[in-house]
């Protein structure tokens, strides 16, 4: 059972309600986040920094023979890792390429999210980048530099 303490009272939620994203407390939290995004004009920064991230990744990784695709929107981008960018042949899943790149990136000071199985449910690697809405121009440049180092 999920439990939420509110105004020094303990309310117990049944298992189903505890898993729902639309209960009152979760909804209030989501609304508060949306207000901050609007009040601080963060969506404008997401658009600008997202375009910068797209350009930075395309410039640094677009010609890499092991990057099959770079895709995303806003501040949510991924680089697909392949044996050959022309054929998009994935690496063998047993190599654990995406998790290896994640470790290298982390050692360089960059957090990225590895994923496998994007080609057919088993094969296929990609690394996802999801910088903060408040990212600066300099931080996006650093992210592009570090993910390039980790992949190369």
C-alpha positions as a LaTeX table, in Angstrom:
\begin{tabular}{lrrr}
\hline
Residue & $x$ (\AA) & $y$ (\AA) & $z$ (\AA) \\
\hline
Unk1 & 0.00 & 0.00 & 0.00 \\
Unk2 & 1.13 & 3.49 & $-0.73$ \\
Unk3 & 1.01 & 6.00 & 2.08 \\
Unk4 & 1.06 & 9.77 & 1.99 \\
Unk5 & 1.36 & 12.02 & 5.03 \\
Unk6 & $-0.50$ & 15.25 & 4.51 \\
Unk7 & $-1.22$ & 17.90 & 7.14 \\
Unk8 & 0.03 & 15.50 & 9.83 \\
Unk9 & $-2.68$ & 12.99 & 8.88 \\
Unk10 & $-1.85$ & 9.65 & 7.35 \\
Unk11 & $-3.93$ & 8.64 & 4.38 \\
Unk12 & $-3.55$ & 5.13 & 3.06 \\
Unk13 & $-4.09$ & 4.57 & $-0.60$ \\
Unk14 & $-5.08$ & 1.19 & $-1.97$ \\
Unk15 & $-2.57$ & $-0.50$ & $-4.27$ \\
Unk16 & $-4.27$ & 0.60 & $-7.48$ \\
Unk17 & $-4.58$ & 4.24 & $-6.44$ \\
Unk18 & $-0.95$ & 4.30 & $-5.31$ \\
Unk19 & 0.15 & 3.35 & $-8.83$ \\
Unk20 & $-2.03$ & 5.91 & $-10.59$ \\
Unk21 & $-0.39$ & 9.08 & $-11.82$ \\
Unk22 & $-3.62$ & 11.07 & $-11.64$ \\
Unk23 & $-4.25$ & 11.07 & $-7.92$ \\
Unk24 & $-4.50$ & 14.49 & $-6.30$ \\
Unk25 & $-1.00$ & 14.77 & $-4.85$ \\
Unk26 & 0.76 & 13.68 & $-8.04$ \\
Unk27 & $-1.46$ & 16.00 & $-10.06$ \\
Unk28 & $-0.64$ & 18.93 & $-7.76$ \\
Unk29 & 3.07 & 18.22 & $-8.17$ \\
Unk30 & 2.75 & 18.08 & $-11.95$ \\
Unk31 & 0.81 & 21.35 & $-11.97$ \\
Unk32 & 3.51 & 23.03 & $-9.85$ \\
Unk33 & 6.18 & 21.89 & $-12.32$ \\
Unk34 & 4.14 & 23.23 & $-15.26$ \\
Unk35 & 3.80 & 26.60 & $-13.49$ \\
Unk36 & 7.57 & 26.86 & $-13.02$ \\
Unk37 & 8.15 & 25.96 & $-16.67$ \\
Unk38 & 5.78 & 28.74 & $-17.71$ \\
Unk39 & 6.85 & 31.36 & $-15.14$ \\
Unk40 & 10.56 & 30.90 & $-15.84$ \\
Unk41 & 10.05 & 30.66 & $-19.61$ \\
Unk42 & 11.91 & 27.35 & $-19.64$ \\
Unk43 & 10.27 & 26.13 & $-22.84$ \\
Unk44 & 12.08 & 28.86 & $-24.76$ \\
Unk45 & 15.38 & 27.60 & $-23.35$ \\
Unk46 & 14.43 & 24.02 & $-24.23$ \\
Unk47 & 13.84 & 25.07 & $-27.83$ \\
Unk48 & 17.12 & 27.02 & $-28.11$ \\
Unk49 & 19.30 & 24.49 & $-26.30$ \\
Unk50 & 17.55 & 21.61 & $-28.09$ \\
Unk51 & 18.44 & 23.08 & $-31.46$ \\
Unk52 & 22.00 & 23.59 & $-30.22$ \\
Unk53 & 22.13 & 19.97 & $-29.04$ \\
Unk54 & 20.80 & 18.72 & $-32.40$ \\
Unk55 & 23.38 & 20.76 & $-34.32$ \\
Unk56 & 26.19 & 19.75 & $-31.97$ \\
Unk57 & 25.42 & 16.05 & $-32.23$ \\
Unk58 & 25.00 & 16.20 & $-36.02$ \\
Unk59 & 28.27 & 18.09 & $-36.43$ \\
Unk60 & 30.29 & 15.83 & $-34.14$ \\
Unk61 & 28.67 & 12.44 & $-34.79$ \\
Unk62 & 26.84 & 12.75 & $-38.09$ \\
Unk63 & 29.74 & 11.32 & $-40.11$ \\
Unk64 & 30.76 & 8.70 & $-37.57$ \\
Unk65 & 30.61 & 5.29 & $-39.33$ \\
Unk66 & 29.12 & 3.73 & $-36.18$ \\
Unk67 & 26.30 & 6.23 & $-35.65$ \\
Unk68 & 23.26 & 5.14 & $-37.62$ \\
Unk69 & 20.84 & 7.87 & $-36.68$ \\
Unk70 & 20.63 & 10.92 & $-34.46$ \\
Unk71 & 17.07 & 11.78 & $-33.57$ \\
Unk72 & 15.09 & 13.62 & $-30.98$ \\
Unk73 & 13.23 & 16.76 & $-30.10$ \\
Unk74 & 13.78 & 19.55 & $-27.60$ \\
Unk75 & 16.25 & 18.30 & $-25.00$ \\
Unk76 & 15.57 & 14.60 & $-25.60$ \\
Unk77 & 18.04 & 13.18 & $-28.15$ \\
Unk78 & 19.53 & 9.80 & $-28.94$ \\
Unk79 & 22.39 & 8.45 & $-31.02$ \\
Unk80 & 21.90 & 5.01 & $-32.54$ \\
Unk81 & 25.05 & 2.88 & $-32.56$ \\
Unk82 & 25.58 & 0.52 & $-35.49$ \\
Unk83 & 28.30 & $-1.58$ & $-37.08$ \\
Unk84 & 27.88 & 0.30 & $-40.36$ \\
Unk85 & 25.98 & 3.56 & $-40.78$ \\
Unk86 & 25.12 & 2.75 & $-44.41$ \\
Unk87 & 23.40 & $-0.58$ & $-43.69$ \\
Unk88 & 22.38 & 0.25 & $-40.09$ \\
Unk89 & 23.46 & $-3.27$ & $-39.10$ \\
Unk90 & 23.30 & $-3.35$ & $-35.28$ \\
Unk91 & 26.11 & $-4.55$ & $-33.06$ \\
Unk92 & 25.61 & $-7.89$ & $-31.35$ \\
Unk93 & 23.70 & $-7.35$ & $-28.09$ \\
Unk94 & 26.17 & $-9.51$ & $-26.17$ \\
Unk95 & 28.80 & $-6.79$ & $-26.64$ \\
Unk96 & 26.84 & $-4.53$ & $-24.29$ \\
Unk97 & 27.90 & $-1.49$ & $-26.30$ \\
Unk98 & 25.38 & 1.06 & $-24.95$ \\
Unk99 & 26.13 & 0.22 & $-21.29$ \\
Unk100 & 29.86 & 0.39 & $-22.06$ \\
Unk101 & 29.46 & 3.85 & $-23.57$ \\
Unk102 & 27.42 & 4.88 & $-20.53$ \\
Unk103 & 30.29 & 3.86 & $-18.25$ \\
Unk104 & 32.84 & 5.71 & $-20.36$ \\
Unk105 & 30.62 & 8.81 & $-20.42$ \\
Unk106 & 30.14 & 8.63 & $-16.66$ \\
Unk107 & 33.92 & 8.40 & $-16.18$ \\
Unk108 & 34.17 & 11.58 & $-18.29$ \\
Unk109 & 31.53 & 13.28 & $-16.12$ \\
Unk110 & 28.46 & 12.83 & $-18.34$ \\
Unk111 & 25.26 & 11.01 & $-17.47$ \\
Unk112 & 23.53 & 9.31 & $-20.40$ \\
Unk113 & 20.95 & 6.57 & $-20.62$ \\
Unk114 & 21.89 & 3.35 & $-22.45$ \\
Unk115 & 19.35 & 1.21 & $-24.22$ \\
Unk116 & 19.51 & $-2.04$ & $-26.11$ \\
Unk117 & 16.98 & $-3.84$ & $-28.29$ \\
Unk118 & 15.95 & $-0.81$ & $-30.33$ \\
Unk119 & 16.46 & $-2.60$ & $-33.67$ \\
Unk120 & 14.43 & $-5.75$ & $-33.10$ \\
Unk121 & 13.75 & $-6.13$ & $-29.40$ \\
Unk122 & 17.14 & $-7.75$ & $-28.74$ \\
Unk123 & 19.74 & $-6.21$ & $-31.05$ \\
Unk124 & 20.45 & $-2.53$ & $-31.41$ \\
Unk125 & 22.09 & 0.02 & $-29.14$ \\
Unk126 & 21.53 & 3.69 & $-28.53$ \\
Unk127 & 22.41 & 6.25 & $-25.91$ \\
Unk128 & 19.91 & 8.86 & $-24.83$ \\
Unk129 & 20.67 & 12.38 & $-23.68$ \\
Unk130 & 18.13 & 14.36 & $-21.67$ \\
Unk131 & 19.71 & 17.55 & $-20.31$ \\
Unk132 & 17.89 & 19.75 & $-17.82$ \\
Unk133 & 15.48 & 22.43 & $-19.03$ \\
Unk134 & 17.81 & 24.96 & $-17.42$ \\
Unk135 & 20.92 & 23.85 & $-19.35$ \\
Unk136 & 23.21 & 26.61 & $-20.54$ \\
Unk137 & 24.90 & 27.00 & $-23.91$ \\
Unk138 & 28.22 & 25.98 & $-22.34$ \\
Unk139 & 26.69 & 22.88 & $-20.74$ \\
Unk140 & 25.23 & 21.73 & $-24.07$ \\
Unk141 & 28.64 & 22.18 & $-25.73$ \\
Unk142 & 30.21 & 20.10 & $-22.95$ \\
Unk143 & 27.55 & 17.39 & $-23.35$ \\
Unk144 & 28.20 & 17.20 & $-27.10$ \\
Unk145 & 31.97 & 17.01 & $-26.56$ \\
Unk146 & 31.75 & 14.33 & $-23.87$ \\
Unk147 & 29.27 & 12.04 & $-25.63$ \\
Unk148 & 31.44 & 12.27 & $-28.75$ \\
Unk149 & 34.49 & 11.24 & $-26.73$ \\
Unk150 & 32.58 & 8.37 & $-25.15$ \\
Unk151 & 31.32 & 7.05 & $-28.49$ \\
Unk152 & 34.59 & 7.45 & $-30.37$ \\
\hline
\end{tabular}
